[in-house]
Amino acid sequence: MKNAHAPKKSNQLYLQIADKVLGIIENRRLQPHDPVPSEGELAKLFGVSRMTSKLALERLADQGLVYRLPRRGTFLSGQQDGGASNIGALPPESKALPKEEKQNKQIALIVPHLSDYTSKIIAAAESEARKHDSDLILKISKDKEDEDRCLQRLVEGGISGIILFPQGRKTCSDQVLRLKLQQFPIVIIDRIFREVQIDCVYHDHYLGSYQMTKYLIEKGHREIGYTSNAIDNITSREERYQGYIQSLLDHAIPVKNQYIHFRSVPCDTRRINESDPEQETFMHDNPQMTALLCGDDHIAISTLNTALSMGISVPDKLSIVGFSDIQLSALSPIPLTTVRQDTGQLAQSAFNLLMKRVNHSLEKQITIKIQTTIVERKSVR
């Protein structure tokens, strides 16, 4: 009797998975000939065997709802007019949405925090979503584990594509790599993971820092220092530092190690209006410096306030510049000269690239660099 019941239980399970696949088709608003989740993806998603997933997809293929191509995958059938074996045969709750609703895709934007910089990205992304007749879903990840949970839940919920501003990771997360291997539409912004080929859009941090250093040199400075949070394998920090070094070398200015300072603890963005002990020690030990390039605007504003508290005149004795052009940079005691990152262009490029993937572009991995500009204010002599 036990063996007699086993097949029945197995049959019920693959039929349940087949129903869940129909739910995914509706949630993702798939169009005819769009790819349907693979056997392996369904097995991981629902915790079943690949054989059960295979039976589920074969069931849908027998009904004419999907078709399967060797070595390519399973796709939603394009034959959906009349007959019992088509999408019209689905139960009422699984009926296809009206045509005008199906055109609206849901795109998710995941950011690691809410700040002046990310707020600009969010506003620009919302504008781009409207241009693409898409709905934007915003997620603010709390930490690296929460970021992975957000990614998984969004995909399970049928999201069409994801734009991800990652947490400060040293390497690409397993969850992002999994989505990449599954060819799920995802674009990384403001970061680049060199160990994996994945679509990304980010500002040209190297060139921005190079040009800012060159700008200081053209203003007559030769004793130029650099201060930043620890690089910690974060590509944006690494490239800004490299741009500073290369610009000095290209202008035949010696690189002085004592002029380079990486913080032992990250700059506390909540206390940038106070004097910072690390920055105070760095400037006290290097009185010959006439200019200081900071890795970001928070550090620049903290350094500026620290210098003023030490009685160092800015910019007469020490010029200070930043990177990012956050709103506070124009409101600091001495308005800050800085590198501006175009968030509008970042969001536009990310959306255009993502929609290519949503529409099944098979181009190889694409990396887009957004150019930066220098905003001159009052902090440079």
MODASUL-V449131 format. One record per residue. SS is DSSP state (A for helix, B for strand, O for the rest). Layout:
SS
SS
This chain:
O
A
A
A
A
A
A
A
A
A
A
A
A
A
A
A
A
A
A
A
A
A
A
A
A
A
A
O
O
O
O
O
O
O
B
B
O
O
A
A
A
A
A
A
A
A
O
O
O
A
A
A
A
A
A
A
A
A
A
A
A
A
O
O
O
B
B
B
B
O
O
O
B
B
B
B
O
O
O
O
O
O
O
O
O
O
A
A
A
O
O
A
A
A
O
O
O
O
A
A
A
A
O
O
B
B
B
B
B
B
B
O
O
O
O
A
A
A
A
A
A
A
A
A
A
A
A
A
A
A
A
O
O
B
B
B
B
B
B
B
O
O
O
A
A
A
A
A
A
A
A
A
A
A
A
A
O
O
O
O
B
B
B
B
O
O
O
O
O
O
O
O
O
A
A
A
A
A
A
A
A
O
O
O
O
B
B
B
B
O
O
O
O
O
O
O
O
O
O
B
B
B
B
O
A
A
A
A
A
A
A
A
A
A
A
A
A
A
O
O
O
O
O
B
B
B
B
B
O
O
O
O
O
O
A
A
A
A
A
A
A
A
A
A
A
A
A
A
A
A
O
O
O
O
O
O
A
A
A
B
B
B
O
O
O
O
O
O
A
A
A
O
O
O
O
O
A
A
A
A
A
A
A
A
A
O
O
O
O
O
B
B
B
B
O
O
A
A
A
A
A
A
A
A
A
A
A
A
A
O
O
O
O
O
O
O
O
O
B
B
B
O
O
B
O
O
A
A
A
A
O
O
O
O
O
O
B
B
B
B
B
O
A
A
A
A
A
A
A
A
A
A
A
A
A
A
A
A
O
O
O
O
O
O
O
O
B
B
B
B
O
B
B
B
B
O
O
O
O
O
O
